[in-house]
């Protein structure tokens, strides 16, 4: 009789105990929407994959030319044709105008230029020498992954040529402000060194004589960039 009573009590308690265990398991489940977590993780993975594809489209290889944030030291050699002062006729041709300067890449296309230089010329028996200050920009086409990059150049020049002739008259200061526009290209042997050439034309105003100043020039440049 005791055995039968114990068996009946065991059968009665077992379902209740199993129900209690089941409720506790449900209570400790961390998230009742596991599909939402999987969806978020999938979206994040897809976003990273798309970003990698976008980066691949903008940079298809190693950097071959200078780019944003780089600083350059420039050596220039220019020949320029300028109108002579009113005391003579014709043009003054400066066959070799060396200058030194600096550049700073504001982004992967746009470089700011700063140059200072000197010149020596001869026209109609008069000797000329002068100094100049150039401020300008080079806008480069193509990408930093390309070694050859065409460019457009815009510059403003402040030129002070001094004149003296064979009779040893006092020098005449002729301050001119000239704007230049032209184009050319640079070839980058590496992101740290390039050679380039430009052809520019300019028009400006001579503050000393009131004359309009016209000029043309070809410029060769070597640039070390860091």
Secondary structure, DSSP 4 states (H G I P E B T S, - for coil): -HHHHHHHHHHHHHHHHHHHHHHHHHHT-S-S-HHHHHHHHHHHHHHHHHHHHHHHHH--SS--S--TT-EEEEEEEEEEEEEPPTTS-SEEEEEEEEEEEEEEESSSSEEEEEEEEEEEEEETTEEEEEEEEEEEEEEEPS-TT-SEEEEEEEEEEEEEEEEE-TT-PPPEEEEEEEEEEEEEEEEEEETTEEEEEEEEEEEEEETTT--EEEEEEEEEEEEEE-
